[in-house]
Amino acid sequence: MATGGRTAESASMTDEQRGKRIQDRRLALGINSVRRLAKASGLARATVDNAERGKAARATYLVLEALLDRLEAGEPLPNGDAVAAEPDVFLF
């Protein structure tokens, strides 16, 4: 399931805080679409949307947190797309 101590951290959060954290992590990875995260997780878009609003089942949070852990560790999305944690910046 979740790694890096996130299980204990998540257990002390409210559902709303947990949902906000999932949303923040998704956006930090450059995944701007809830639909894209839903497809990668195998969950319905409405389910992911509910999770980000703090209105989901415990199992939903676990699935999303585990996926985000893997993506943050550098794994590609299940469809093979790479996730860029930081955009390239060009200075002239």
N, C-alpha and C positions, 0 to 999 in steps of 0.2 A: 504494500500500500504506500502511504506517504513516507518519504524519507527525509533525512536531514533534520530530524526533530520536529517536523511540521505536525506530526500526529499529536504530540503533547501541546504544541502551540495552538492547534486548531481546536482541541478539546476545551481550552479555556476561553474561547471566543463565543460570542453570541452568533446566531445564524446570520444576522445582518452583517456583522463584522467579517464573518467567514466569506459571505457572498461578495462583499466589497473587496476583500483580499484576492479572491479569485479573479474578479474583474480587473483589479490593478495588475495582477500578474499577467493576465491575458494581454492587456494593453502594452505592458512593458516588453512583451515578446514580439510586439508588432502585429498581433492578431487583432485587427480592428473590427472583425465581424463575429458576432455571436454564432452565426450560422456556420462559420468555418470551424470554430471550436466544437460546436455540436457535432458536426460531421466527423471530426477527428476523434471525438470521444465515443461516438456511437449513440449519443443521446439525442433526443428531440430538441429542436431549437427552443421551444417553449420551456422545456425542462432546464436548460442551461440559463435561460433568461430568468426563470424563477429562482434558480440557485444564486445568481448574482444579486437578486433582490432579497435574499435571505429567506426564501420560502420554498425550500426543497427538503427532500428526505436525506437522512444522514448518508446513505449509500451514494447519493448523487454527488455530495461534496467529496467523498472519498475517491470516486472515479475521476472527477475533475482535478483534484489536487494531485493525484498520482500521475495523470497525464501532464500537468503543468510541471511537476518535478522532472519528468523525463525530458520534456522540451527544454527546460532550463539547463539540463545536463548536456544538451547538444544533440539529442536525438531528433531526427526529422519527424514531421507529421506522418501519421499512418499512411497517407496517400503518397508519401515520398517527397513532398514539398519541404524545403528547408525553412526554418524559422529564424529570422534575423533578430537577435536580441538588441542589437544596436545598429542604427542605420549608418551607412558609409558617409563620412563627412569629407568634403574636399575644400581645402583652403587655397586661395589664389593670392 
